[in-house]
């Protein structure tokens, strides 16, 4: 049973009848799944890319709202830094 659809790295292709080949395919898929799950820098990079794309899309749709969000975020960071420094110096 051959299909033209590509098989993801973390999946086992259907139609493998040889038990040894099936075991190899399952092991390969399991190792790929572990690699995907354990590769934190890659997952962080993907999440960052998604967030940046969402923010850019929001900024294109609503430039005033995006500017306001940046100002509010900067003010919150400033207040947080001020509070930490104030606690540290007391």
Residue pairs with C-beta under 8 A, 6 or more apart in sequence:
1 14
1 15
2 15
3 14
7 13
9 29
9 32
9 36
10 29
10 32
10 33
10 36
11 29
12 22
12 25
12 26
12 29
13 25
16 22
16 25
36 42
55 66
58 65
58 66
59 66
